[in-house]
Amino acid sequence: MADPAIRTVWKVLIVLICVCNTLQNTRQKRQISPQQPKIITTDGHLVFQTGINHNITFKSTAGGYVNVNGENLVSMVQLVKTNKQAIDELRAFPTEKDLHTNFHI
């Protein structure tokens, strides 16, 4: 059988190798700049947080839509713009007929 001192040396080497390997595989946290956007979940809430002085923009292409609770935001914005134009016209020249025909609700 092998000398007990050699066995002890081998055991110590194996433990050191395991410890070193574990330390090397520890994930390092990176520093997050305040300029970087974040997607955060907290208590079931999803938060999109921008970097300092930045926007959140959703873009759809090729006929795609941005929907919120089943409502197409592009259609809603267009409807608001149309109604704003009608309201501005009514403020300038109000008639009873305009009240019934210019609002798209």
Secondary structure, 3 states (H helix, E strand, C coil): CCCHHHHHHHHHHHHHHHHHHHHHCCCCCCCCCCCCCEEEEECCEEEEECCCCCCCCCCCCCCCCCEECCEEHHHHHHHHHHHHHHHHHHHHCCCHHHHHHCCCC
